[in-house]
Amino acid sequence: MKKLILSSCFLAQSLIGQTPNVADGTPAGVTYEQDAIALTLIGEAGGEGQLGIRLVADVIHERMKRRKLTPFEVVSQPKQFAGFMNGERDHPQYVFCLMMAILLEEGHDPMPELTFDQFRAISSPIPGWAIKPIIFKGHVFFEEPTN
């Protein structure tokens, strides 16, 4: 897994700084979907460090598995990710978020030891049905019961 993350990181870093696509500002060599996922991760957890970003990426991955969706379909669902495409490409964590986006597209679980499929701001109440809630910085992460 470490080797995979390093190769994805080198790929992500090599793509940054190239001439952007004229239509939407996406860096050359980066798909619109990868950029949207990376910007969403920044919008949701950019201020919470790499662990916070990985926790949100884990939620995306769990929803991909449970709902049989692509990572882009997960983050672009209405009223699901308040930070959808809300990040900035010049954010210091953009390359890391882009690496997470690439790994998610390849089907890799960013935190295989966890199975969170829900998160919300710490200011929101934790639902009574939440399974294994944990608090990390500005968010609470938890699982939704399966039927």
C-alpha positions, 0 to 999 in steps of 0.5 A: 500500500505504501508503494501505491500511495507513493506512486500516486503521490508522484503522479499527482505532483507531476501533474501540478504546475502544468498548463491548466485546461482552458475550459475549467482550470483543471490542471493538465493531465488531471480529469475533471472528476479527479479535480472535483474530488480533490477540491471537495476533500479540501472543502470538507477537511482541508484545515484538518490535516492529512488524517482529516482528509483521509477520514473524509476519503474513507467516507467516500470509499464506503459510500462507493462500495455500499451504493455502487457509485464512482467517487465523483458520483458520491461527492456530487450527489445533492445535499451530501457534501457541503464542500463539493468543489469548494476547495482551492487548487492553491491549497497546501493539501491539494496534491495530497487530495489529488492523490486521494482522488486518484486512489479512490478512482482506482478503488483503494480504501484510504483507511481499510481499518475503518468503515465510516460512511457518514460524517457531519460538523461537530456542531450537529447532533450525533444521531442516536442510531450512529454506530461507532462515532468518533470525533476528529477536530471539526467533524464526527464520523460514524457508520449508518446501520445496514439493513 
